[in-house]
Amino acid sequence: MTDLNTSNKDHLKQDISMQENNRQQINSQQVSIKSWSQKILVVILCAASFYGGWKSYESNMVNECTANGGQMVEGQKTMICQLS
């Protein structure tokens, strides 16, 4: 009877150990997915921030030009303030 109990306890320990290993694998996959989604979110936010800052700077330059009596003229890749 004690051999049967010992055998059952060993099987139970093995089952618990296997379940813990499976949980650890699942948790590591979830952390990996979460990590990648956070990295993508950070990249998107950085790009949006850069674009917003660039457009804000451009708008400020146009406002400064027109406040000084100038007019913006588009070049090939740049904007030029032409004073009248």
N, C-alpha and C positions, 0 to 999 in steps of 0.2 A: 504494500500500500504506500509506503514512503517513497519507493522508487517511482511509482506512478505520479505522486504529488510532485516529486522533484522534476520529473520529466515535463509535467504540465507547467510548472513554474519556469523551466528553461524555455519552453515554447512561447510562453507568455512574454518573457523578457525579450526573446528574439522578435516577436511581433511588435512589441512596443518600440524596440530599437529601430526596426524597419520603418514604422510609422513616423518616428522622429526624423529619420534620414529623409523620408519623402517630404515632410514638412519643411525641412531645411532647404531642400532643392527647390520647392515651390516658392518659399520666401526669397531665396536668392534670385529667382527669375523675376519675381515681382519687383524687387529692389532694382534690378537691372533695367527693367522696362520703365520704372519710375524715374530712374536716373537719366535715361535717354530722353524721355519726354520733358524733363526739366531742362536738359541741355538745349533741346530744340526751342523750348519756350524762351530761354535766356537769349539765344541767337536772334529769334524773331523780335524780342523786345529791344535788343541792342540795335538791330537794323532800323526798327521804327523810330527809336530815339535819335539815331544819326540822321535819318531822313527828315524828321521834324525839326531838328536843329539846323540843318542845311537850309530848309525852306524858310525858317524863321530869320536866319542870317540874310538870305536873299531878299526877303520882304523888308527887313530893316534897311538894307542898302538902297532899295528902290524908294522907300519913304524918305531917307536922308537926301537922296538925289533930287527928288521932287520938292522937298522942303527948301533946298538951295536954288530952286529955279531951273533945274536941269530936267532932262528927259532921257529915259533909258533907251538905248539903242542895242539891238541884239547883234552880237558878232557871231562868228562860227561856233565857238564854244563858250564864249563869255558874254556878260552883259556890260555895256559901257555907258557911263553917265556923260551925256553931252550937254554942257552948259550953254544956254541960249544967250 
